[in-house]
Amino acid sequence: MLSTGTYLHGKTIIGDVQRSSGPSGLAPAMGLTANLIRLGLQVGRFKTGTPPRVDGRSVDFSVMDRQDGDEEPYRFSFLSERKQQPQLPCWMTGTNDRTHEVIRSNLHRAPLFSGAIEGRGPRYCPSVEDKVVRFADKPSHQVFLEPESWDSVEMYVLGLSTSLPEDVQIEALRTIKGLEEAELLRPGYAIEYDYVVSTQLKPSLECKQIHGLFCGGQINGTSGYEEAGAQGLVAGVNAALLIQDRPPLVLSRSDAYIGVLIDDLVTKGSSEPYRMMTSRAEYRLMLRQDNAHLRLTEKGREVGLVDDHRWVVFDELRQAIASEVKRLDSVIVTPTEEVQSALRALGTSELKSGSGATQLLRRPEVGYEALVSFGIGRADLPRAVVQEVETLVKYEGYIQKELEQVQRIKRLESRRIPPAFDYFELKGLSSEAREKLGAIRPESLGQASRVAGVSPADVAMLMVYLERYRPGEEGI
């Protein structure tokens, strides 16, 4: 599996200083790009960047706005014990007219504008010099100081990503409130790196042209730690499944954000470093952080990622949620004076007659805790069960509508397209559709419908032709 990050033919840039390097001065992967091209893969070049790091002991936090984390942080695993670890705060400040003047007066030394940087960077995370130029009407841009760790004095200056020369970075930093005496520990820099054009990959993240070669992370044209970790997990799992001669793990767009991420990459590609934003997902109501275990634990169990202990805990949790939803469906709340008084206190209307507990819980003002106070809810239920029950009841109608949409799409996904299907023989398809489908070679009708340049009319035409052939039949 290839997971090269930003090291593939990496080059770091600070002002007019350029080095063949990976992040933080580590050695780049040189020569591998040429081998990939020789094997027939198309390779592109992207750029990303990082802000300077400063010594926290030289920062005046008293003039900054304190930004604390959640009082009770969310955890990645439902197995984690709910121990509250002490947290370090972040601090917010901002650039100003003097900062912008320093940057504008040094644009001639900025690699981003001098042509020294060739790779395409992410639009949604521009460097500070790019922000000053593109948003010239803005008097300030937010800057956040984030501690690197408990054991370091190093602070990450989020919002000030730059490749300006080191002396300009120091001058600009010291115009910012609270950073007037800041000591620079590491300058910000831009980094250019090669990536493999992601439409050359299968949904399993295996290369179409090279059997058994999987790619994961920024080599697929993505940006961000979470995106890289997600792809590495899927690519690694599928490499293991291939060796075992088992079908690959392919998550759909309704299964997980990982499914949205990979489907976008292999179906549409990306002209800039890809970041997984929630707006890219059409089933956001289903893809919630609180139900990730309900969506994915069973799939993880099928491919050997979930051990017996996790499975038992998950199954008990799943059954407890289903059981409580079913129980509430059968409970009737009567309009006693105690109930009516409690409803008035919550700012919601009184009951005119008996009401189902689920109907009562659907009211915006009524939470599960209120049901407990009525003697209807169960005070012994774990918080994870209570949260999921409340969400399922309150948003049942919306969730059901999304599920119906998912079922319609699944019918398209189940209609497989033979690998050697000749799109150029289908005269009813538009020229653009034939070209795009022939290049990407989608595995299903659903994936074909998401290829850029393929219209609903093209999908309908393709469906008609596919009806003439049995699944798996080669050609037309």
N, C-alpha and C positions, 0 to 999 in steps of 0.2 A: 504494500500500500504506500502511495506517495502522499506525504503530508508535510510539505516544504515550508508552510507559512509564508513569511515575507523574505525568506532566505534565498529563493530561487533566482540566481543571477542578481542578487541584491546590491543596491548602491545607496548609500546614505549621503545626504546633501545638507550642508550648513553653510549658507552664503556661497562663496566661491570654492569651498573645500568639499571635494567629492571623494568618497572612498568606496571600494568594493567591500561591502560589509553587510551583515545582517543587523538586527536590532542590538543596541547596547554594545556595539563593537565586536560582536561575535562573528565568526567566519561565515561567509555566504556559501551557497551551493553553486559552484561554477562548473560549466560543462554539461550539466544534466539537461539544460534546455536544448542544446544542439542534438543530444541523443533522442529527445522526445520528438523533435522536428523530423529527424531521420526516420523515425518510426511512423511518420505520417500524421502526427497530431498538430493541430493549429494552436499556436501560442500567442498570447497578447501580453501587454505590459500595463500595470497599474501603479498607482502611487498612493501612499498614505503618509501620515505624519504623527508627530507626538509633541506635546508641549514641554517647556523647560521644567526642571525640578529645582526647588529652592529649599534652603535650610529653614525648617520651621522655627528655630530659635531666633531667626533674624526677622520674623514677621510680627507686625503689630496687630494682633487679633482684636484688640479692644475697639478698633474703628471699623470692624467688619461685622456682617450679620451672621450669627451662628445658625447652622443648619444641622439639626439633630436627625438621627435615623428614626425608624418606627419604634414605638415603645415596646412592641412585641414583634420582632422580625419574623417574616415568613421563612419557612424552611423548605429545602428541596425535597426532603423525604418525610413521609408520614411516620417513619420509624424513629425519627430524631426525638430525643428527649427535649422537653420544653424548658431548658435551662437558659436563663437570661445572662448572656455574656456582657461585660461592660463594653460600652461603645465609645469610639472617638468621634467627635463632631466634625463636620466640614464647615467651611467658612465662605461666605459670598462677598465679593466686591465687584468692581467693574472697571473697564477702560474709560478714558475720558478724552477731551479734546487734545490734551498734551500728548497722550499715548498715540492718538491717531496721527498727530503731526510728526512725531518721531518716525512712525511707520511710513507715512506718505513721503517724507523727505529722503527715505532710504529705499524706495521701490526700485531704483536703478540697480540696487545691490541684491534684490530679491530674486532667487532662482525661479520662483513661480512665474515671474514676468520677464525674465531675461532670456527664457528659452532653454535654460539648463535642465528643467524638468520636462520629460517627455510623456510620462505615464499619466493616465486619467485618474483623478482623485474623486472622492465621494462628494456629491453636491450637498448632502445633509450634514457634513462635518467639515466645513471649510477652515482653512488656516486663518489666523487673525488678520494677515495682510490681505487675504482675499475678501474677508468681511468688510474691512475698511474701504476697499475699492468698490465692492458690489453694493454695499449699503451705506453709501457716503452720507445719507441724510440722518443716520442714527448717531446720536451723541455719545452713546455708550453701548458696550457689549458686556454681558455678564461673565464673570470669572469666578470659578470655585476652586478653593484650595482643599485638596483631599489628602489625608495622611496615608502614606504608603503602607505602614504597618505600626504595630505597637512598639516594635523594637528599632525603629528608624526615625531620624529627625527629618527625613526627606518628605517634601510635600509636592503633590502632583498639581500643576496649575491648569486645571481643566478650562477650556475656552480660549487658550492662548497657544494652540498648536501653530508651529511656525518653522520655517527653514531660513529665516533671516540670519545674517552673520551674528556671531556670539556677542560682539560689542553692542550691536543694535538691540539684541534681546535684553541685555542688561539695562540699557538706557530706557527702553520701553517699559520693562518691569517696574523700574523705580519711579515711574510717573503714576503708578496705580496706588490708590489708597490702601495703606497697610503694608505695602511692599517697598516703601521708600528706602529702606535699609536692607532689602532682601539680598541674600548671598546665593548666587547661582551655583548649584551643585552639578547639574547636567544641563546643557543647552537642548532646546527642542531641535528636531531635525525632520526632514522629509526622507522617505525611503521608497525607492522604486524597486519593483520585483516583477518577475514573469509569472504568468498563470496559464493554465490550460483552459481553452474555451469550453465552457461547461455543457454546451449542446452536443458535445462528442461523447457524453456519458449516458449510461442507462439510468433509470430510476434507482437502481441498486448502487449507483456510483461506480460501477465497473465501466472501463473504457470500451466503447463499441468496437474499436478497431484492434484492441489488444486484449485477448482473453486472459482473465485472471488479474489484470492490473486495475486496482481501485485507487481513487483519489479522494482525499478528504481535507477540508479546511480551506485556507486562503488560496491554495493552488487552483481551486475551482472558481476563483474570482469573487470571493466573499470578503467581508470585513467584520471583525468583531470576535471576541473570545467565545461567546455562546454559540454563534454560528459555526465556528470552527470545531468546537467540541461536539456539537450535534452531528456534523458530517463525519467526523472521525469515528464516532460511535457506530453510525449506520454502515460506513465503509468497512470498519473492522468486523462487525457482526456478519456482514455479507461475504467478506473474504473467508471467514470461518465456515459459513454455511456452504459456500461453493466447494470447499475442500471436502465437506461431508456429503456432497451431492444432494443438498437440500434446497428447496426454493428460497429465493432471497426475501429479506424483510423489506417491504415497500410500504411506507406509511402514506395514507391518502391525505388530501387537503382537509378532510373532515376529522382525521385522526389526531393530528398534531401540527404545531407550527413547524416542526421538522419536515413534515410532509409538504407544507406550503413552500418552504425554503427550497427543498430539493426539486419539487415539481417546477417551480419558477426557473431554477437553474438549468435543468435538462430540457425544458420545453421552450423557454423564452431566451435564456442566456441573460447577460447583463453587460451594458456598455460602460459601467462604472462599478467600483467595489460594492457588492450587494450587501445590504443590511436588512435583517428580518424585522420589518415594522408591522405592527398589528393591522394597519390599514391594508396590507397586502392579502389578508385572509378574509374570505367571504363568510366564514362560519365562526366569527369571533365570539358569539354567545356560547358556543359549545366548547371552544378552545380556551377554557379558563384555567388559571393556575390552581384553583382549589379542586378541580376534578381530573388533574393530570394522571393520578394513580388509577382512577376509575377507567380512563380511556386507554391506558398503555400497559398496566401491569400484566394483564392477560396476554398481550402480545409479547411482552418480555419473557413471560413464562414459557411460551411456545418455542422461543429460540434459545432458551437456556440461560437467560440473564437474571432470572428471579429464583432465589433459593427457597427452600421449604418454609423457613421461618417467615420471610417476607410474605410468601403466598398465604400462609395461615392468618397472619395479622390483617392482610388486605381482604381476604375472604370474609373474615368476621366483620370488618368495617363495612364492606359492601352489603352484607346481609342486614346489618343494623340499620343502614340508611333505608334500604328497601322496606324493611319491616316497619320502621317508624312512619314512612310515607303512607303505607297501607293502613296502619293503625289510625292515623289522623283522618284518613278518608272515611272511616267508620264512626268517628266521634261527633256527637251533636252538642253544641254549646247552647245552653238555655239562658234566656235573658234575666238572670237573677240580679238583685240590686248590687251585689258585689261586682259582677261582671260589668254591668252598666256604668257603675262608678269608675271602674278601672278604664273602661273605654273612653269615658269623658276626660279622664286624666291624661290619656294618650293623645287627645285631640282628634278622635275619630267618632263617627256617629254611633248611637246606641243601636242595639238589636231590636227589631220590631217583632221578631219571632225567633224560634230556634235556628241556629246556623251551623253548618258544617265547620269543623276546626280548620280544614284546608281553606275554606272560603274566608274565614276570619284572618288566617295567616297571610292571605294574598293582599290584605290591606297594607298600604305603605307604612302606616303608623304602628302596625302590630308586628312584633318580632316573636321568635320562639320563646324568649324569656317571659313575654306576657302570657303565653299559654301555660308556662310553668306556674306563674302566679295565680292563674285561674284554676290550677289543679288539673289541667288537661295535659300539659307537656310533661316530659320526664326530666327531672333534675339530675338524674344519674348518667345521662348520655354524654359521651365525650364531645368536646367542642367541635372536632372535625365532622362528626355526625350531624350535630345541630346546624352547622353552617351549610352543609350540603342539602339537608332536608329543607331548610329555609329557602335556599336558592332554587331548588327543584320545584317547590310549591309556588313561589312568587312568580317565577318566569316560565311556568309550564307551557302556556300558550305560545310564547315566542320560541321556546326550545322545540316544541312540536313542529312549528312551521319550518324551522331549520332542518329538522330531521326529515321532513317530507322533501325538501330540496335536495338533501343528501341522497335520498333513495332514488330520485330522478337521475342524478348525476351518476350514481353507481351503476345504473342500467347502461349508460354509455361506457363507463369504465370496464364493464364486463364484456363488452364487444371488442374482442382482440383483433388486431390487424396483423396479418402474416408478415414476418420480417422482410420478405423479398417482394412485397406488394409494389407493383409498378404504377406510381401515380401519374406518370407521363402518358399512360395509355387511357387515362380517364379524361376524355375530351370535355366533359361537362364542368370540370374544375377550372377555376381561374388560373392564369399563368403563374401568378404569385403563389397561390396555394400549392400548385404542383411543385414549384421550386422549393418552398419552405418545408413541405411535408417530405419531399424526397431527401432533403438535407438532414432533417431532424429524425425522421423515421419513427414517429410515435408508436407506442406499443398498444394503444387502445384508442377507440373513437373519442373517449373523454379527453385524453391527452391531446389528440389531434384538434379538438375544438378550442384548446387553449393556446395553440401555436399562433404567434403574431402573423397577421396577414391572411388567416383562414377565416372566412365568413360563415355565418349560419347556413347560407345556401350551399357552400362547399361541403359542410358537414352533412347536410341532408343528402347531397349527391353521393358522397362517400358511403353513407349508410345504405343507400339503395344498391350500390355495387357490391358492398360487403354481404348483403343478404343472399347473393347468388353463390357464395362460397362457404364451405364449412370452416369453422375456426381451425387455424393451423395450416390450411391449404396454401401453398406457395404460389405467388403470382396471381394473374387474372386471366 
